[in-house]
Amino acid sequence: AIAQALATPYGRLPVFLNEGARISRDQGAFPRAETRFTQAHAHPDQTFDGFRDHVVMCIAQRSYGRALAVIALYKQRSGSDEEFLPQLVRIKFKQRKNEEALGHLRRCLALENPPLRDACAMNAFGPEDAEWEALPEGTKLAIEAETSKAANKISIGGGLIELVNELRGDGET
C-alpha cells in the first residue's frame, strides 16, 4: 500500500515517505530508508517523528555523523535541538567526546521536562555499557554525580511504560 501511495502525486508527502522509510529500515534496506527519510526532510511539513526515527536509525547503524547532520537540520528548521538531547548525549559519548556529552547531559538534566531528563540520564554511559571501563575516572565520577541528581528528580508518576516509550523515542503508549 505504501509503494502504491509513493507512486501517486501524494507520495512526496512526509507521511508516506516516513512510513516507507520505516518499512525499509525494518526490512534492513538502510540505503533506501536513508533516501526516503532525506526526501521527507526536504518537505517543509516534515514531522519531529520523522527526524527522530531517522536519527535513531543512524545511531543504530553507528552513523553518528549522519545522525548529527539530521539533528542540525531539525535545529535549523525548529530553532531548537532540545528534543534530541538524549541522542546527543549518547552520540557524543560513543564518539568519545566526553566533555561535549557531559555538557549535553548537564543541559538536559537542568530542564523541567521529566521525560526528557529521564531519557538523558538513561542515555549516559553507565557500568552496564561496554565503554564504561575505558572512560577516564573523572568522566565516570561526573556521570555518576549528574545521573544521581537526576535520579532524585525521576518522575515516578509517569509510569514505567511511558518512561520506556520515551527512552525508545516512542511518544505513544
C-alpha angles and dihedrals in degrees: 000000000000091000089054091048091049089056092058127080086259091057092092092063115109093239091064097035092050093048091047089050092051091050091048090048092051090050090052092248093133098164091055090046090050091052094049095046089048091051090050091051089058090063115087091225095058110141131232088241090059092051091045095049090050092050092048090050091050092050091050088052090047089240093141096160091055091046090053091049091053091048089050090052090050091049091049090051099041102028094237141071093190093112089058098051093108090054092044090053091052096043095049092049090048089051089050091241090137099168092052090046091051090048091054090045093052092046091051097045090053092060122102091229108105099192092049092044090050092049091051092051090050092049094054114098116264138174090281091064119091090227094057096091092052093056119102113256092244091057092048091051092048092050092048092048094048096044093046088055088050092048088062089056099042110131106241092177091064092073132230097269092053091048092050091047091049092050089050089049092246111135095190126077 
